[in-house]
Amino acid sequence: MKRTAFWTLILCSCLVPSGRAQTVTGSGTTNTIPQFTSSTSIGNSPIFEFNGNIGIGISNPASTLQVVNTSTSSDQFGFQPYAIVASQISTINFSAAIRGDSLATSGGGNGVLGLTFSSGGAGVRGNSGEANGGGYGVIGSLDAHLGGGGGGVLGFTQSTTGFASAVRGVADGASGGSVAVFGEQFSPEAPAGLFVNRPGGDVLVGNVGQNPGQNVFRVDGHGTVFADGGFRPFGADFAESVAVMGSPEHYAPGDLLVIDPSGERRLSLSQTPYSTLVAGIYSTQPGVVASQHRVGEALPKNEIPLAVVGIVPCKVTTENGPITVGDLLVTSSTPGHAMKGTDRGRMLSAVVGKALEPLREGNGVIQVLVTLQ
């Protein structure tokens, strides 16, 4: 039976107010969902059925629901031509205008997959219309209890020319505290941000200014840091992580240390005056700590930070007389303490630094400029 006859048979069963049957006429295309073009006629709609799939704007949909918008002009309100527009006015947390669920517990399923072939487009783009803060353009969620290896949001690009980004965050406000990309981590076992360069190129680059901007910070594939600006840590000295003889619990910040004569690259407390084995001071708050251990290695428990350059607190004694500002300091007979040096014949290679503060009598802690000489 032709579709015209079918719809005439169905619709003629409807009675008009006069009590008489009203004939509905029209014709259509196979697999096209019909629509009323007038009160008594039907025709083609933009909705198609093909192999069990529904298509809007496409006659041979390849998925359960496929929507295609070929318009290139804005609508009467000046909005851009979107294939799908969904609006949500619910105030309940985690409500969504569009939700994509990938229910498979294995494989490479995606809750939402965005793809673009335009050099200036984005596979998935989220805009937060909240000007006062607190909104998110895109939120990705992963049910971790189903197994590892997934991702809440995945960005992917295969571009080999020009500038392209798999994931891009833009904070377009000219003021305020919004950030372009924000990472938040609640597990103490994982970082809030992870950058991996598989071939071994730069891991991270910092750029300022307008396009193309200027690179001011870079970390290469060997972990070397390049920066145009200075390094401004809170600490005030450069320290080296060095092992000590015995337990580190027997040492404290401010101790004056010497090279242990065992020859095993370790330190010990100073014990004798004018020792030429003087090495430095146990750093209280180092700005930089150099180490022979790689990032992924577990740090030994018998090492302490030895200040070799900079300003640090140091334990001192007045056993060789009151200390005044500018005095050259050497080891003393008090373990772990420095004293002012007065015997010029014994001070060569025995000076640990210069006193920046005075000490009139007894033992104490003063600021010392470490200048081994």
MARVO-308639 format. One line per 8 residues: their letters; for each residue z, x, y of C-alpha. Coordinates in nm, 4 decimals. Layout:
a	Z/X/Y; ... $
This chain:
mkrtafwt	0.0000/0.0000/0.0000; -0.0922/0.1386/0.3365; 0.1908/0.2068/0.5791; 0.0570/-0.0519/0.8287; 0.0832/-0.3238/0.5688; 0.4259/-0.1995/0.4612; 0.5728/-0.2148/0.8109; 0.4043/-0.5536/0.8734 $
lilcsclv	0.5711/-0.6930/0.5586; 0.9143/-0.5607/0.6560; 0.9078/-0.6457/1.0227; 0.7568/-0.9902/0.9817; 1.0770/-1.0975/0.8120; 1.2482/-1.0730/1.1524; 1.2527/-1.4010/1.3441; 1.1946/-1.4220/1.7165 $
psgraqtv	1.4019/-1.6664/1.9227; 1.1233/-1.9275/1.8926; 1.1811/-1.9278/1.5189; 0.8399/-1.7892/1.4339; 0.7681/-1.4528/1.2633; 0.6289/-1.1854/1.4939; 0.3662/-0.9468/1.3627; 0.4133/-0.5760/1.4264 $
tgsgttnt	0.0999/-0.3656/1.4071; 0.0131/-0.0014/1.4296; -0.0951/0.3020/1.2318; 0.0490/0.6445/1.1673; 0.0182/0.9799/0.9955; 0.1494/1.0531/0.6491; 0.4999/1.2145/0.6458; 0.5535/1.1243/1.0115 $
ipqftsst	0.8604/0.9140/1.0872; 0.7358/0.6028/1.2785; 0.8651/0.4801/1.6100; 0.8158/0.1641/1.8136; 0.5590/0.2260/2.0866; 0.6041/-0.1312/2.2130; 0.7906/-0.4412/2.0992; 0.5109/-0.5293/1.8561 $
signspif	0.3513/-0.1963/1.7618; 0.4457/0.1289/1.5941; 0.3098/0.4813/1.6063; 0.3934/0.8438/1.5354; 0.7215/1.0003/1.6433; 0.7783/1.3770/1.6800; 0.9909/1.3682/1.3621; 0.8348/1.4724/1.0309 $
efngnigi	0.9407/1.4785/0.6677; 0.7978/1.7544/0.4496; 0.9156/1.8469/0.0979; 1.2509/1.6882/0.1678; 1.2955/1.8762/0.4970; 1.3104/1.7165/0.8411; 1.1201/1.8679/1.1305; 1.1280/1.7807/1.5002 $
gisnpast	0.8255/1.9168/1.6815; 0.6920/2.0751/1.3609; 0.5043/1.8998/1.0786; 0.5895/2.1427/0.7966; 0.9587/2.2311/0.8388; 1.0740/2.5200/0.6197; 1.4451/2.4367/0.6317; 1.6589/2.1267/0.5895 $
lqvvntst	1.6359/2.0665/0.9647; 1.3963/2.2585/1.1893; 1.3535/2.1926/1.5610; 1.0705/2.3457/1.7665; 1.0232/2.3102/2.1424; 0.6946/2.4424/2.2761; 0.7540/2.3338/2.6371; 0.7365/2.6074/2.9014 $
ssdqfgfq	0.8438/2.4021/3.2039; 1.1822/2.2746/3.3147; 1.2801/1.9101/3.2909; 1.3332/1.6657/3.5781; 1.6781/1.8097/3.6437; 1.5528/2.1668/3.6601; 1.7033/2.2708/3.3248; 1.5333/2.5213/3.0998 $
pyaivasq	1.3537/2.3863/2.7905; 1.6027/2.4155/2.5023; 1.5071/2.3246/2.1471; 1.8572/2.1883/2.0814; 2.1231/2.0891/2.3323; 2.4667/1.9912/2.2045; 2.7582/1.8940/2.4278; 3.1277/1.8768/2.3394 $
istinfsa	3.3946/1.7291/2.5659; 3.6878/1.7443/2.3246; 3.9973/1.9258/2.4518; 4.1217/2.0035/2.1014; 4.1408/2.3732/2.0197; 3.8490/2.5166/1.8195; 3.6285/2.2128/1.8714; 3.2611/2.3065/1.8844 $
airgdsla	2.9376/2.1585/2.0113; 2.7553/2.3368/1.7287; 2.9189/2.4764/1.4172; 2.7526/2.6831/1.1484; 2.9248/2.7311/0.8110; 2.8137/2.9719/0.5414; 3.0085/2.8527/0.2378; 2.8874/3.1089/-0.0156 $
tsgggngv	3.1645/3.3522/-0.1132; 2.9166/3.6331/-0.1905; 2.5827/3.7556/-0.0668; 2.4657/3.7903/0.2916; 2.4993/3.4367/0.4257; 2.5352/3.3781/0.8000; 2.7169/3.0975/0.9734; 2.4762/3.1183/1.2679 $
lgltfssg	2.1643/3.3389/1.2809; 1.9726/3.3948/1.6021; 1.6296/3.5595/1.6202; 1.4094/3.6407/1.9203; 1.0660/3.8013/1.9474; 1.0790/3.8330/2.3261; 1.1554/4.1728/2.4810; 1.3692/4.0005/2.7420 $
gagvrgns	1.5359/3.7456/2.5167; 1.8485/3.7335/2.3055; 1.8956/3.6238/1.9465; 2.2210/3.4521/2.0375; 2.3424/3.4124/2.3939; 2.6712/3.2614/2.4984; 2.7683/3.1759/2.8546; 3.1196/3.0810/2.9624 $
geangggy	3.1037/2.8340/3.2503; 3.4754/2.8737/3.3229; 3.5004/3.0602/3.6548; 3.8798/3.0846/3.6493; 3.9019/3.2831/3.3261; 3.9981/3.2029/2.9697; 3.6596/3.0903/2.8395; 3.4371/3.2591/2.5814 $
gvigslda	3.0605/3.2489/2.5565; 3.0568/3.3248/2.1834; 3.3395/3.3201/1.9307; 3.2804/3.4478/1.5791; 3.5274/3.3838/1.2974; 3.5488/3.5269/0.9467; 3.7756/3.3920/0.6720; 3.9141/3.7246/0.5521 $
hlgggggg	4.0826/3.5695/0.2469; 3.7408/3.5103/0.0927; 3.6745/3.8840/0.0675; 3.5911/4.1778/0.2909; 3.2623/4.3081/0.4207; 3.1674/4.0214/0.6498; 3.1582/3.9864/1.0243; 3.2512/3.7193/1.2756 $
vlgftqst	2.9551/3.8089/1.4988; 2.6600/4.0251/1.3938; 2.3935/4.1502/1.6328; 2.0729/4.3044/1.4967; 1.7668/4.4625/1.6555; 1.4793/4.6672/1.5124; 1.3345/4.7739/1.8471; 1.2157/5.1364/1.8605 $
tgfasavr	1.0876/5.1409/2.2205; 1.2457/5.0618/2.5531; 1.6036/4.9438/2.5932; 1.7339/4.6898/2.3451; 2.0826/4.5940/2.2348; 2.2073/4.4333/1.9171; 2.5069/4.2871/2.1005; 2.5374/4.2677/2.4781 $
gvadgasg	2.8228/4.1497/2.6960; 2.7772/4.0825/3.0674; 3.0617/4.0058/3.3090; 2.8644/3.8748/3.6048; 3.1511/3.8047/3.8445; 3.1571/4.0251/4.1549; 3.5380/4.0201/4.1509; 3.8215/3.9396/3.9151 $
gsvavfge	3.9396/4.0979/3.5940; 3.6854/3.9759/3.3413; 3.5439/4.2302/3.0943; 3.1979/4.2424/2.9405; 3.3199/4.3236/2.5887; 3.6733/4.2650/2.4585; 3.8092/4.3658/2.1189; 4.1483/4.2462/1.9939 $
qfspeapa	4.3076/4.3655/1.6715; 4.6262/4.2393/1.5042; 4.6312/4.4779/1.2084; 4.8007/4.8170/1.2538; 4.5673/4.9576/0.9878; 4.2390/4.9141/1.1756; 4.1056/4.9919/1.5258; 4.0224/4.7320/1.7900 $
glfvnrpg	3.6806/4.8965/1.8326; 3.4679/5.1041/1.5945; 3.1429/5.2843/1.6808; 2.9292/5.4408/1.4074; 2.6076/5.6389/1.4549; 2.4621/5.6769/1.1048; 2.2050/5.9507/1.1801; 2.4654/6.1575/1.3669 $
gdvlvgnv	2.3628/6.1004/1.7290; 2.5893/6.0119/2.0197; 2.8769/5.7831/1.9219; 2.9618/5.6577/2.2702; 2.8050/5.6847/2.6166; 2.9524/5.5726/2.9502; 2.7098/5.4842/3.2290; 2.7690/5.3728/3.5895 $
gqnpgqnv	2.5476/5.2481/3.8702; 2.2410/5.0273/3.8798; 1.9638/5.0469/3.6208; 1.9006/5.2984/3.4845; 2.2375/5.4283/3.6084; 2.3900/5.7675/3.5376; 2.5686/5.8886/3.2254; 2.9157/6.0181/3.3156 $
frvdghgt	3.0817/6.0222/2.9737; 2.9509/6.0980/2.6262; 3.0865/6.1631/2.2775; 2.8321/6.3283/2.0496; 2.8024/6.3080/1.6735; 3.0323/6.6077/1.6268; 3.3140/6.4462/1.8240; 3.2612/6.6692/2.1277 $
vfadggfr	3.3446/6.4947/2.4557; 3.1280/6.5506/2.7650; 3.2500/6.4136/3.0980; 3.1455/6.4594/3.4588; 3.4951/6.3732/3.5798; 3.8296/6.5387/3.5127; 4.0764/6.4608/3.2368; 4.3961/6.3073/3.3785 $
pfgadfae	4.6571/6.2563/3.1044; 5.0191/6.1694/3.1735; 5.1465/6.4975/3.0279; 5.1543/6.8195/3.2261; 5.0672/7.0966/2.9818; 4.8272/7.2175/2.7168; 4.9913/7.2494/2.3764; 4.8923/7.3734/2.0317 $
svavmgsp	5.0202/7.2061/1.7160; 5.1861/7.4864/1.5167; 5.4087/7.4916/1.2087; 5.7714/7.6015/1.2365; 6.0005/7.7832/0.9966; 6.2329/7.5386/0.8288; 6.2568/7.1701/0.9139; 6.1241/7.0441/1.2502 $
ehyapgdl	6.4499/6.8499/1.2793; 6.6185/7.1793/1.3684; 6.4036/7.2088/1.6830; 6.4023/7.0099/2.0069; 6.1771/6.9824/2.3146; 6.2534/7.2612/2.5599; 6.3266/7.5210/2.2922; 6.1888/7.8690/2.3586 $
lvidpsge	5.9855/7.9761/2.0545; 5.8655/8.3063/1.9141; 5.6114/8.4023/1.6500; 5.7868/8.4183/1.3153; 5.7467/8.7745/1.1777; 5.6661/8.6396/0.8281; 5.2959/8.6406/0.9205; 5.2374/8.2804/0.8027 $
rrlslsqt	5.1204/8.1405/1.1413; 5.4462/7.9669/1.2182; 5.7149/7.9722/1.4843; 6.0925/8.0053/1.5018; 6.3625/7.9895/1.7677; 6.3976/8.2904/1.9958; 6.7082/8.4946/1.9094; 6.6960/8.8311/2.0883 $
pystlvag	6.6465/8.9370/2.4531; 6.3051/9.0539/2.5767; 6.1234/8.9656/2.2530; 5.7519/9.0496/2.2678; 5.6950/8.7850/1.9991; 5.7518/8.5101/2.2588; 5.4965/8.2344/2.2024; 5.5767/7.9419/2.4322 $
iystqpgv	5.7975/7.6359/2.4756; 5.8408/7.3242/2.2609; 5.6495/7.0722/2.4748; 5.8316/6.7592/2.5892; 5.5273/6.5544/2.6933; 5.2010/6.7425/2.6314; 4.8867/6.6332/2.8106; 4.6588/6.7874/2.5473 $
vasqhrvg	4.7496/6.8887/2.1925; 4.5006/7.1144/2.0169; 4.4987/7.1191/1.6392; 4.3224/7.2749/1.3420; 4.3148/6.9369/1.1661; 4.0242/6.6945/1.1706; 4.0550/6.3336/1.2871; 4.0728/6.1902/0.9367 $
ealpknei	4.3263/6.4401/0.8030; 4.6917/6.3550/0.7657; 4.8996/6.5647/1.0056; 5.1531/6.8021/0.8468; 5.5153/6.7061/0.9014; 5.6268/7.0621/0.9803; 5.4313/7.1089/1.3053; 5.5438/7.0764/1.6671 $
plavvgiv	5.3537/7.0986/1.9995; 5.3801/7.4486/2.1482; 5.3166/7.4554/2.5243; 5.1065/7.7614/2.6050; 4.9775/7.6635/2.9527; 5.1228/7.4280/3.2121; 5.4573/7.3047/3.3484; 5.7248/7.2050/3.0964 $
pckvtten	6.1040/7.1682/3.0752; 6.2653/7.4750/2.9169; 6.6165/7.5536/2.8027; 6.7584/7.8450/3.0037; 7.0796/8.0439/3.0342; 7.2339/8.2531/3.3142; 7.3598/8.5215/3.0751; 7.1526/8.7728/3.2753 $
gpitvgdl	7.2458/8.6289/3.6134; 7.1670/8.3136/3.8148; 6.8071/8.1949/3.7984; 6.6209/8.1419/4.1244; 6.2822/7.9847/4.1876; 6.0036/8.2293/4.0997; 6.2044/8.4423/3.8563; 6.0120/8.5720/3.5546 $
lvtsstpg	6.1714/8.4393/3.2371; 6.2134/8.6140/2.9015; 6.3941/8.5408/2.5775; 6.7716/8.5734/2.5644; 7.0411/8.6215/2.3029; 7.1114/8.2454/2.3173; 6.8892/8.0836/2.0485; 6.5987/7.8907/2.1978 $
hamkgtdr	6.6932/7.9757/2.5587; 6.5194/8.1805/2.8264; 6.6884/8.4005/3.0881; 6.5593/8.5756/3.3954; 6.4125/8.9176/3.3298; 6.5427/9.2150/3.5257; 6.4494/9.5145/3.3093; 6.0927/9.5816/3.4197 $
grmlsavv	6.0470/9.8384/3.1444; 6.1036/9.5728/2.8759; 5.9163/9.2806/3.0336; 5.5605/9.3780/2.9351; 5.4368/9.1109/2.6862; 5.7820/8.9489/2.6951; 5.7450/8.7039/2.9874; 5.7062/8.3352/2.8980 $
gkaleplr	5.6684/8.2005/3.2536; 5.8087/8.1493/3.6038; 6.1075/7.9383/3.7016; 6.0208/7.6403/3.9233; 6.3841/7.5348/3.9595; 6.7108/7.7277/3.9991; 7.0149/7.7406/3.7689; 7.3317/7.8908/3.9175 $
egngviqv	7.5460/7.9195/3.6047; 7.5780/7.8266/3.2388; 7.3068/7.6728/3.0264; 7.0622/7.4029/3.1323; 6.7046/7.2800/3.1417; 6.4653/7.3596/3.4261; 6.0929/7.3205/3.4917; 5.8975/7.6316/3.3976 $
lvtlq	5.5353/7.7285/3.4673; 5.4209/7.8747/3.1361; 5.2321/8.1988/3.2057; 5.2506/8.4236/2.9045; 5.2208/8.7900/3.0055 $
